Amino acid sequence: MKRGKKYIESAKTIDKTKQYEVSEGLDLALKTAKAKFDETVELHVRLGVDSRHADQQVRGAVVLPNGTGKDVRVCVFAKNDALKAAEDAGADVFGGDDLVTRIQGGFMDFDVVIATPDMMGTVGKLGKLLGPRGLMPNPKTGTVTPDVVRAINEAKAGKIEYRLDKTNIIHCPIGKASFGVEKLEDNLNTLVETIVKAKPSAAKGTYIKSCVVTTTMGPGVKLNTNKFISA
């Protein structure tokens, strides 16, 4: 993969053999954010589990204290009073069977999907469309709930979902480069502490294998995970 000049220059400032303390690593990562747009800062956490086993899955959601810096578009499946409540709470898209038809027709202008439990039979028709995009509502992440108002507020406030990929790594945005080190560190600590609490009882050995922080266009910076391992 060919890298750009800015990336190569930034990579030279990072010691690949070193694990940086969180604030230092974030500061270094922010210095690599040289794009003309406000780059997203992401955390990549490698876990000592095997995602092929059901009892070693790690999945959930957490509200970041400083949000993600992204304007989240929320889609809600509900009916009757819950549908009205979703509209009043600021859902960007809401409906029932009519919304299923729109999505089947190609409409995908949303970032989060929330559904009341009585709508999951309807939403199930969209499994092949929403599933691969990570948008299928799930009770574990609080997106299948009778309390649509709370779910909408949390999504808008910066709630993110985390889940293992096939290589046992969790990839999550923790904010924008413009946030600065302090706010990003708050978000990072909240996310990692939540992942630590979600450790499966079947997990053996070192749980947090590595943490790497990156900006959209920048190289990865390895973080010292000792404080999380002892948490």
C-alpha positions as CSV (number, residue, x, y, z in Angstrom):
1,M,0.0,0.0,0.0
2,K,1.5,3.3,-1.1
3,R,1.5,6.0,1.7
4,G,1.3,9.7,1.2
5,K,4.1,12.1,2.0
6,K,2.3,13.5,5.2
7,Y,1.8,9.9,6.5
8,I,5.5,9.0,6.0
9,E,6.6,12.2,7.7
10,S,4.2,11.6,10.6
11,A,5.3,7.9,11.0
12,K,8.9,9.1,11.5
13,T,7.9,10.9,14.7
14,I,6.5,7.7,16.3
15,D,8.7,5.0,17.9
16,K,7.0,1.8,16.8
17,T,8.8,-0.2,19.6
18,K,7.4,2.0,22.3
19,Q,4.1,1.9,24.2
20,Y,3.2,5.5,25.1
21,E,1.3,6.7,28.1
22,V,-2.3,7.5,27.1
23,S,-2.0,11.3,27.2
24,E,1.4,11.3,25.5
25,G,0.1,8.9,22.8
26,L,-2.9,10.9,22.1
27,D,-0.9,14.1,21.9
28,L,1.4,12.4,19.4
29,A,-1.5,11.1,17.3
30,L,-3.1,14.5,17.2
31,K,0.1,16.0,15.8
32,T,-0.2,13.6,12.8
33,A,-3.7,15.0,12.0
34,K,-2.7,17.2,9.1
35,A,-5.7,16.8,6.9
36,K,-7.9,19.7,5.9
37,F,-10.9,18.2,7.7
38,D,-11.4,17.5,11.4
39,E,-10.1,13.9,11.5
40,T,-11.8,11.2,13.6
41,V,-9.7,9.7,16.3
42,E,-10.1,5.9,16.6
43,L,-9.1,3.3,19.2
44,H,-8.2,-0.2,18.2
45,V,-8.2,-2.7,21.1
46,R,-6.9,-6.3,20.6
47,L,-8.4,-8.7,23.1
48,G,-7.1,-12.1,24.4
49,V,-10.3,-13.9,23.5
50,D,-11.5,-16.1,20.6
51,S,-14.5,-14.5,18.9
52,R,-15.3,-17.9,17.3
53,H,-16.7,-19.1,20.7
54,A,-20.0,-17.8,21.8
55,D,-18.9,-17.6,25.4
56,Q,-16.0,-15.3,24.5
57,Q,-18.0,-12.6,22.6
58,V,-17.5,-9.1,23.7
59,R,-20.2,-6.7,22.6
60,G,-22.0,-3.7,24.1
61,A,-22.5,0.0,24.1
62,V,-21.3,3.0,26.1
63,V,-22.1,6.7,26.1
64,L,-18.8,8.7,25.7
65,P,-18.7,11.6,28.2
66,N,-17.7,14.0,25.5
67,G,-19.6,12.5,22.6
68,T,-18.1,11.6,19.2
69,G,-18.3,14.9,17.5
70,K,-20.6,13.4,14.9
71,D,-24.1,14.4,14.1
72,V,-25.9,11.1,14.6
73,R,-29.0,10.4,12.5
74,V,-31.4,8.1,14.4
75,C,-34.0,5.8,12.8
76,V,-36.8,4.4,15.0
77,F,-39.2,1.6,14.4
78,A,-42.2,2.0,16.7
79,K,-46.0,2.4,16.6
80,N,-48.8,4.2,18.5
81,D,-47.6,6.2,21.5
82,A,-44.0,5.1,21.1
83,L,-43.9,6.4,17.5
84,K,-45.2,9.8,18.7
85,A,-42.6,9.8,21.5
86,A,-39.8,9.1,19.0
87,E,-40.9,12.0,16.8
88,D,-41.1,14.3,19.8
89,A,-37.6,13.2,21.0
90,G,-36.0,14.1,17.8
91,A,-35.7,10.9,15.8
92,D,-34.6,11.7,12.3
93,V,-36.5,8.9,10.7
94,F,-39.4,6.9,12.2
95,G,-42.2,4.6,11.1
96,G,-43.2,0.9,10.8
97,D,-44.1,-1.1,7.7
98,D,-43.8,2.0,5.6
99,L,-40.2,2.5,6.8
100,V,-39.3,-1.1,6.0
101,T,-40.5,-0.6,2.4
102,R,-38.4,2.6,2.1
103,I,-35.3,0.8,3.4
104,Q,-35.9,-2.1,1.1
105,G,-36.0,0.4,-1.7
106,G,-32.5,1.7,-0.9
107,F,-33.1,4.4,1.7
108,M,-30.2,4.2,4.2
109,D,-29.8,7.8,5.4
110,F,-29.2,7.0,9.1
111,D,-26.5,6.0,11.5
112,V,-28.4,4.2,14.3
113,V,-31.5,2.0,14.3
114,I,-33.7,1.7,17.4
115,A,-36.8,-0.5,17.7
116,T,-39.4,-1.3,20.3
117,P,-39.6,-5.0,21.1
118,D,-43.0,-5.3,19.4
119,M,-41.5,-4.1,16.1
120,M,-38.7,-6.7,15.9
121,G,-40.8,-9.1,13.8
122,T,-41.1,-6.2,11.3
123,V,-37.5,-5.2,11.5
124,G,-36.4,-8.8,11.0
125,K,-37.3,-8.4,7.4
126,L,-34.4,-6.1,7.0
127,G,-31.8,-8.4,8.5
128,K,-29.8,-8.8,5.3
129,L,-29.7,-5.1,4.7
130,L,-29.0,-3.9,8.3
131,G,-27.0,-6.8,9.6
132,P,-23.9,-6.4,7.4
133,R,-23.7,-2.7,8.2
134,G,-23.9,-3.3,11.9
135,L,-27.2,-1.5,12.2
136,M,-29.5,-4.3,13.3
137,P,-31.1,-3.4,16.7
138,N,-30.0,-5.5,19.6
139,P,-31.1,-5.7,23.2
140,K,-27.4,-6.0,24.3
141,T,-26.6,-2.5,23.0
142,G,-29.9,-0.9,24.2
143,T,-31.3,-0.4,20.7
144,V,-34.2,-2.8,21.3
145,T,-36.1,-1.1,24.0
146,P,-39.6,0.2,25.0
147,D,-37.9,3.4,26.2
148,V,-37.2,5.0,22.8
149,V,-36.8,8.5,24.2
150,R,-33.8,7.4,26.4
151,A,-32.3,5.4,23.5
152,I,-32.6,8.4,21.1
153,N,-31.1,10.8,23.7
154,E,-28.2,8.4,24.3
155,A,-27.5,8.0,20.6
156,K,-27.5,11.7,20.0
157,A,-25.3,12.3,23.1
158,G,-22.5,10.0,21.7
159,K,-23.4,6.4,22.5
160,I,-21.2,4.0,20.5
161,E,-21.4,0.3,20.1
162,Y,-18.3,-1.9,20.4
163,R,-17.9,-5.5,19.2
164,L,-15.1,-7.9,18.2
165,D,-14.2,-8.3,14.6
166,K,-13.0,-11.7,13.3
167,T,-9.4,-10.9,14.4
168,N,-10.5,-10.2,18.0
169,I,-10.1,-6.5,17.7
170,I,-12.6,-3.8,18.7
171,H,-12.5,-0.6,16.5
172,C,-14.3,2.5,17.9
173,P,-14.3,6.2,17.3
174,I,-13.5,8.2,20.4
175,G,-14.0,11.7,19.1
176,K,-12.5,14.3,16.7
177,A,-8.9,15.7,16.5
178,S,-10.4,19.1,17.5
179,F,-11.4,17.7,20.9
180,G,-7.9,17.9,22.2
181,V,-6.1,15.4,24.5
182,E,-8.1,15.9,27.7
183,K,-11.5,15.1,26.2
184,L,-10.2,12.3,24.1
185,E,-8.5,10.8,27.1
186,D,-11.8,10.9,29.0
187,N,-13.6,9.1,26.2
188,L,-10.8,6.6,25.7
189,N,-10.7,5.7,29.5
190,T,-14.5,5.3,29.6
191,L,-14.5,3.0,26.5
192,V,-11.6,0.8,27.7
193,E,-13.0,0.5,31.3
194,T,-16.3,-0.6,29.8
195,I,-14.6,-3.2,27.7
196,V,-12.7,-4.4,30.8
197,K,-16.0,-4.8,32.7
198,A,-17.4,-6.8,29.8
199,K,-14.6,-9.4,30.1
200,P,-16.2,-12.9,29.5
201,S,-15.7,-15.4,32.3
202,A,-14.4,-17.8,29.7
203,A,-11.5,-15.5,28.8
204,K,-8.1,-16.8,29.9
205,G,-4.7,-15.1,30.1
206,T,-4.1,-11.4,29.2
207,Y,-7.4,-9.8,28.3
208,I,-6.2,-6.4,26.9
209,K,-3.4,-7.4,24.4
210,S,-2.8,-4.0,22.9
211,C,-4.3,-0.6,22.3
212,V,-3.5,1.5,19.3
213,V,-4.8,5.0,18.7
214,T,-5.0,6.5,15.2
215,T,-6.4,9.6,13.3
216,T,-8.2,9.2,10.0
217,M,-5.1,9.8,7.9
218,G,-2.4,9.2,10.5
219,P,-0.3,6.2,11.6
220,G,-1.0,4.1,14.7
221,V,0.4,5.0,18.1
222,K,0.7,2.1,20.6
223,L,-0.5,2.8,24.1
224,N,0.6,1.4,27.5
225,T,-2.2,-0.8,28.6
226,N,-0.9,-1.7,32.1
227,K,-3.3,0.6,34.0
228,F,-6.2,-1.1,32.2
229,I,-4.9,-4.6,32.8
230,S,-4.8,-3.9,36.6
231,A,-8.2,-2.3,36.6
